[in-house]
């Protein structure tokens, strides 16, 4: 897995966009006390469920790989805008 240049920034954007997407769908309402890891996992699973991003293989699922997948998704969102 090749690390992106600005992966931390992209993960923050992915969390913001994923939160907005989940709340618009009415499936989630994050609390300020929710951890970033919990948000990342929920957003990843929601986007996989909605077939927006491809799922990782079961043996490759980890916090780092979910962060990376969301960062890639966020970078594609930037290009669309």
Phi, psi and omega in degrees: 000117181274127182286138178281156182302308185245050187296321180299316179296319180293325178295319177299318178293323179294321178296316179297313181292320179293322177296315179298318179297313181296320179290325177294325177284342180080023182256349183209150170218101183285144175266154178299337181274354179293137181283159178295325180294321178293319179296317181299314181295317180295315181296317178302311182294324178295314181293325176292316180300319180276004178061036177272324175234157179280141179287154173280159174292149185305323181281353181253000182287120175208168180299319181295318181289326176293319177301315181297316180297319178292325177295319177297317178300317181294324179293327177288328177295322179297320182291329181288333185278000000 
